[in-house]
């Protein structure tokens, strides 16, 4: 099995960069810390826990250092270094390593990163199945497990030859337009991936219809009323939350995280650090987020600025979820993947979701790391 880590994947999220492609140095300058090695380690730990003595042996092929060797060594898995990566790995390192996987007849390529990494891997991998350990800021492609723990379960299932493989899309956004508040996605290709219902995420969907816009407007009107309680409101990304700002006459960053207090934006396109600084100055704060279409993630995708530290400071009871009825119907349950397993468990359970003007539905919220235990 090929195994690679994009060491800088996801670093742009908490510092408000909305991606890390070509911005790793800027992310580090803003104080971002690597998260991909930790996510990769969590997946390998989950794999080790579910393996049995009857499972076939596995040899991981990988690159030196942070691209795979260090984490595999720390987790005690047999591996062979087939490529010496640079200290600061590049897109070309990823592509060259993937070609080496093919040359060594890898049966599965496991990568830890986001959509940019998925694109690089898929551009080389031919017919070899891919499996992504989610670590990016945005993950629209259908090759990602819903959590590192789910990735471990999927690897084990594939080893036992008990999983089917399905074809899915490799999707990414234009990051320059994304940072300017314009969401444009493009299908860059197709790939095969080990599939087990509920453990592999669906490609993100954007719902557009007259009824959708009507319910978004109702949500916006209702929110503009309850937001007059003197709390600072941390508002996540998305078109539903953007409608709230529009109703209030506020210019929100569509794909960023903003803070509103008494009808005014007090912090625009905030990073995790700015949110924590803001929380030191206000008496009370609440968070408004909306799930990603089809995937169901309310936390852990796209708005990593709303980090475990921020959530703990505001309190999980001050988390408000908003979504249109159609989006909820298309989503069996909502998911959280903050990176803090204990917090994810606390966030889980039946929660109210605002669906219109003074309307709400109860919906199950689940920790993505716990899903494999339920099926």
C-alpha positions, 0 to 999 in steps of 0.5 A: 500500500502506498502511503503519503502525507501532505505535511502542510495540508489543512494549515490554512484553515485555522488562520483564515486562509481558506486553503493552503495551496501555495500558501504554506509559508504564509500559514506558518507565518500566521502561527499555523501548526501542522495537522496532517501528521496527527490525522494520519497517525489517528488513522493508523492507530484505528487500523492497528486497533481493528486488525486481527491475527488472521488479517493478511500482512501489509507493507507500506511504501512511503517517502522519507521524513514527514511525507510518511516515514516518521508517522509509520515508524512511530505507529510501528508499521512495516514500511519501505522508503521508496522516495527521498522527499525534500525538507519542504515537500512540493506537488511534484514530490507527491506526483513522483512518489505516486508514480513510484507507488505504481512502479512498485505495484501498490494495491491501494494508495492512501494519502492524507491531505485535502482536495489539492492533494487528491488532484495530484494523486489522481493525476498519476494513479491510473486505475489503482484505488485511492483513499483520502484521510481528511486533513485539508481545509476543504474536501469536496472530492468523494475519495475521503473517509469521513474521519481518520478513524473511518479511514483506518476501518476502510483500510482494514476492510480493503485488506480483507478483500471485503469492500467494493470499489466505486468510481467517484469524482475528484473535485476542487475549487479555484482557491484564488476565487475562493478567497475572494468569496466566489465558490467555483468547483470543477471536476478534475477527474475520476478515481476508484475508492474503497467504499462502505456506506457512511464511512466515505463522504459524498461529494459536496452539493449546492442546492438551488431553487426558489423554495430553498431561497425562500427558506433561507430568507425565513431563517435570515429573518428569524436569526436577525430577531434572536441575534438582538440578545446582546451576544456576539455571534460567530457566523460560519461560512455558507450561503444560508448564513450569508442570507442572515447577514444580507437580511441584516444589511451586513456585508459578510464574507461568504466563505469566511467566518465573521462576528456580529454584535448588535447588528454590526460586524466586529470581526471580519474573516476571522482566524482562530486567534482573532476569535479567541481574542474577541471572546476575551472582550465580550460577555457572551457569544454564540455560534451559527453554522450550516451543514455542507450539502450532501456531506452533512458536516457542520464542524470540521470542514470549511470553517476550521477557524471555529476550533475546539478552543473556540467551541469550548470558550462559547460552550456547546449549548451556544451552538446554533445550526441552521439549514433548509428543510430540503438540505436536511431531507437529503442528509440522514444525520449531521457530522462533526469532526473537530479533531477533538474526539471528546468534544465531538462526543459532547456535540453528538446527540439530538439537536435542534436545527433552525429551518425557517421562521420560528421553525426547527427540526430535531436532527441527529448529530454524530461524531464522524470518528464514531460512525464506524462503531454504529454500522 
